[in-house]
Amino acid sequence: MSTEDLKSLLAAPPRIVNVGLATFARDLQAHGNQVVQVDWVPPAGGDAALAGLLAKLEFAQTVAGGEKIAISSANDDAVERMLSADPVLVDVIPAGQAIPRWASA
């Protein structure tokens, strides 16, 4: 990057993308800056051991219909099926009737 490029970059208003904590974005906006906020949290709430297990799961293999497929691919298929479903209301009853363990609660 040339010196002229750097000068023009620093002369322009800042372009800010805030990832995570929204209070940072609000503070920047309060000072007149335009901010794009990206809602993000660390996987597993920041628990490194649990995040490691989740990462292994993401790339694990499962058997479906005799063919090995990636779990993430199977999840994509499941979400697509849910989104394309045509739900129908069948009944509305108290939870204790639908789930007997809850009847005494």
MODELLER restraints for C-alpha pairs under 7 A, 6 or more apart:
rsr = mdl.restraints
at = mdl.atoms
rsr.add(forms.Gaussian(group=physical.xy_distance, feature=features.Distance(at['CA:16:A'], at['CA:34:A']), mean=6.82, stdev=0.5))
rsr.add(forms.Gaussian(group=physical.xy_distance, feature=features.Distance(at['CA:16:A'], at['CA:35:A']), mean=5.04, stdev=0.5))
rsr.add(forms.Gaussian(group=physical.xy_distance, feature=features.Distance(at['CA:16:A'], at['CA:36:A']), mean=6.36, stdev=0.5))
rsr.add(forms.Gaussian(group=physical.xy_distance, feature=features.Distance(at['CA:17:A'], at['CA:35:A']), mean=5.75, stdev=0.5))
rsr.add(forms.Gaussian(group=physical.xy_distance, feature=features.Distance(at['CA:17:A'], at['CA:36:A']), mean=4.75, stdev=0.5))
rsr.add(forms.Gaussian(group=physical.xy_distance, feature=features.Distance(at['CA:17:A'], at['CA:37:A']), mean=6.02, stdev=0.5))
rsr.add(forms.Gaussian(group=physical.xy_distance, feature=features.Distance(at['CA:18:A'], at['CA:25:A']), mean=6.02, stdev=0.5))
rsr.add(forms.Gaussian(group=physical.xy_distance, feature=features.Distance(at['CA:18:A'], at['CA:35:A']), mean=6.83, stdev=0.5))
rsr.add(forms.Gaussian(group=physical.xy_distance, feature=features.Distance(at['CA:18:A'], at['CA:36:A']), mean=6.17, stdev=0.5))
rsr.add(forms.Gaussian(group=physical.xy_distance, feature=features.Distance(at['CA:18:A'], at['CA:37:A']), mean=5.01, stdev=0.5))
rsr.add(forms.Gaussian(group=physical.xy_distance, feature=features.Distance(at['CA:18:A'], at['CA:38:A']), mean=6.01, stdev=0.5))
rsr.add(forms.Gaussian(group=physical.xy_distance, feature=features.Distance(at['CA:19:A'], at['CA:37:A']), mean=6.24, stdev=0.5))
rsr.add(forms.Gaussian(group=physical.xy_distance, feature=features.Distance(at['CA:19:A'], at['CA:38:A']), mean=4.78, stdev=0.5))
rsr.add(forms.Gaussian(group=physical.xy_distance, feature=features.Distance(at['CA:19:A'], at['CA:39:A']), mean=6.33, stdev=0.5))
rsr.add(forms.Gaussian(group=physical.xy_distance, feature=features.Distance(at['CA:19:A'], at['CA:40:A']), mean=6.20, stdev=0.5))
rsr.add(forms.Gaussian(group=physical.xy_distance, feature=features.Distance(at['CA:20:A'], at['CA:38:A']), mean=6.22, stdev=0.5))
rsr.add(forms.Gaussian(group=physical.xy_distance, feature=features.Distance(at['CA:20:A'], at['CA:39:A']), mean=5.35, stdev=0.5))
rsr.add(forms.Gaussian(group=physical.xy_distance, feature=features.Distance(at['CA:20:A'], at['CA:40:A']), mean=4.76, stdev=0.5))
rsr.add(forms.Gaussian(group=physical.xy_distance, feature=features.Distance(at['CA:20:A'], at['CA:41:A']), mean=6.15, stdev=0.5))
rsr.add(forms.Gaussian(group=physical.xy_distance, feature=features.Distance(at['CA:22:A'], at['CA:37:A']), mean=6.90, stdev=0.5))
rsr.add(forms.Gaussian(group=physical.xy_distance, feature=features.Distance(at['CA:25:A'], at['CA:35:A']), mean=6.17, stdev=0.5))
rsr.add(forms.Gaussian(group=physical.xy_distance, feature=features.Distance(at['CA:25:A'], at['CA:37:A']), mean=6.52, stdev=0.5))
rsr.add(forms.Gaussian(group=physical.xy_distance, feature=features.Distance(at['CA:29:A'], at['CA:35:A']), mean=6.48, stdev=0.5))
rsr.add(forms.Gaussian(group=physical.xy_distance, feature=features.Distance(at['CA:43:A'], at['CA:51:A']), mean=5.69, stdev=0.5))
rsr.add(forms.Gaussian(group=physical.xy_distance, feature=features.Distance(at['CA:44:A'], at['CA:50:A']), mean=5.94, stdev=0.5))
rsr.add(forms.Gaussian(group=physical.xy_distance, feature=features.Distance(at['CA:44:A'], at['CA:51:A']), mean=5.24, stdev=0.5))
rsr.add(forms.Gaussian(group=physical.xy_distance, feature=features.Distance(at['CA:58:A'], at['CA:71:A']), mean=6.17, stdev=0.5))
rsr.add(forms.Gaussian(group=physical.xy_distance, feature=features.Distance(at['CA:58:A'], at['CA:72:A']), mean=6.08, stdev=0.5))
rsr.add(forms.Gaussian(group=physical.xy_distance, feature=features.Distance(at['CA:59:A'], at['CA:70:A']), mean=6.38, stdev=0.5))
rsr.add(forms.Gaussian(group=physical.xy_distance, feature=features.Distance(at['CA:59:A'], at['CA:71:A']), mean=6.83, stdev=0.5))
rsr.add(forms.Gaussian(group=physical.xy_distance, feature=features.Distance(at['CA:60:A'], at['CA:70:A']), mean=6.36, stdev=0.5))
rsr.add(forms.Gaussian(group=physical.xy_distance, feature=features.Distance(at['CA:60:A'], at['CA:71:A']), mean=6.36, stdev=0.5))
rsr.add(forms.Gaussian(group=physical.xy_distance, feature=features.Distance(at['CA:61:A'], at['CA:68:A']), mean=6.26, stdev=0.5))
rsr.add(forms.Gaussian(group=physical.xy_distance, feature=features.Distance(at['CA:61:A'], at['CA:69:A']), mean=5.90, stdev=0.5))
rsr.add(forms.Gaussian(group=physical.xy_distance, feature=features.Distance(at['CA:61:A'], at['CA:70:A']), mean=5.03, stdev=0.5))
rsr.add(forms.Gaussian(group=physical.xy_distance, feature=features.Distance(at['CA:61:A'], at['CA:71:A']), mean=6.13, stdev=0.5))
rsr.add(forms.Gaussian(group=physical.xy_distance, feature=features.Distance(at['CA:62:A'], at['CA:68:A']), mean=5.69, stdev=0.5))
rsr.add(forms.Gaussian(group=physical.xy_distance, feature=features.Distance(at['CA:62:A'], at['CA:69:A']), mean=5.90, stdev=0.5))
rsr.add(forms.Gaussian(group=physical.xy_distance, feature=features.Distance(at['CA:62:A'], at['CA:70:A']), mean=6.53, stdev=0.5))
rsr.add(forms.Gaussian(group=physical.xy_distance, feature=features.Distance(at['CA:62:A'], at['CA:71:A']), mean=6.48, stdev=0.5))
rsr.add(forms.Gaussian(group=physical.xy_distance, feature=features.Distance(at['CA:63:A'], at['CA:69:A']), mean=6.56, stdev=0.5))
rsr.add(forms.Gaussian(group=physical.xy_distance, feature=features.Distance(at['CA:95:A'], at['CA:102:A']), mean=6.81, stdev=0.5))
rsr.add(forms.Gaussian(group=physical.xy_distance, feature=features.Distance(at['CA:96:A'], at['CA:102:A']), mean=4.70, stdev=0.5))
rsr.add(forms.Gaussian(group=physical.xy_distance, feature=features.Distance(at['CA:96:A'], at['CA:103:A']), mean=3.87, stdev=0.5))
rsr.add(forms.Gaussian(group=physical.xy_distance, feature=features.Distance(at['CA:97:A'], at['CA:103:A']), mean=6.52, stdev=0.5))
